[in-house]
Amino acid sequence: MSAAEDVAEVAFAVGYDSPSQFSREYRRQFGFPPGEDGRRLWQASALSEASP
């Protein structure tokens, strides 16, 4: 599944009819697009799991 598909899935799950509208509002609220946030969180999670 691609990042765009993931964002669309989340958008529909939280009630948006349009993934692009969800992305715009997400960026306004958090300062970066949802796909970038997902990658950042995934990397942080991977690093914390690697730490003893």
TAJO-V708209 format. One record per residue. N is the residue number from 1. PHI is phi in degrees with one decimal (* if undefined). OMEGA is omega in degrees with one decimal (none if undefined). D_LAST is the distance of its C-alpha to the last C-alpha in Angstrom with 2 decimals. Layout:
n = <N,N>
phi = <PHI,PHI>
omega = <OMEGA,OMEGA>
d_last = <D_LAST,D_LAST>
//
This chain:
n = <1,2,3,4,5,6,7,8,9,10,11,12,13,14,15,16,17,18,19,20,21,22,23,24,25,26,27,28,29,30,31,32,33,34,35,36,37,38,39,40,41,42,43,44,45,46,47,48,49,50,51,52>
phi = <*,-84.5,-61.0,-63.7,-66.6,-62.1,-62.9,-61.5,-61.4,-65.5,-56.0,-67.5,-64.4,-97.5,104.2,-81.1,-87.5,-130.7,-60.4,-67.9,-65.2,-58.0,-62.3,-62.0,-68.5,-61.7,-61.5,-61.7,-73.9,-110.3,92.1,-153.4,-70.4,-61.0,-63.8,-66.7,-61.7,-61.2,-63.7,-63.3,-66.8,-62.4,-63.8,-62.4,-65.9,-63.0,-68.1,-70.1,-72.0,-79.0,-79.6,-71.9>
omega = <-179.0,177.9,179.3,177.2,177.9,179.7,178.9,179.6,178.5,-179.9,-179.8,-178.6,-179.3,170.2,176.9,174.2,-174.6,176.6,-179.9,176.7,176.7,-179.4,179.2,-178.9,176.6,179.9,178.6,-176.3,-170.8,174.9,177.2,-176.4,-176.4,178.8,178.3,177.8,178.2,177.7,-179.6,179.2,178.2,179.7,178.9,178.9,179.8,179.1,-178.9,177.1,179.8,-178.9,178.7,none>
d_last = <30.53,30.82,29.55,33.16,33.41,30.24,31.72,35.05,33.57,31.90,35.13,37.26,34.95,35.27,39.00,39.75,42.51,41.46,38.05,39.39,40.32,36.89,35.31,37.77,37.19,33.40,33.64,36.04,33.85,30.43,31.52,30.23,30.99,29.10,28.10,26.49,24.67,23.42,22.09,20.42,18.75,17.74,16.16,14.27,13.07,12.10,10.11,8.24,7.64,6.51,3.80,0.00>
//
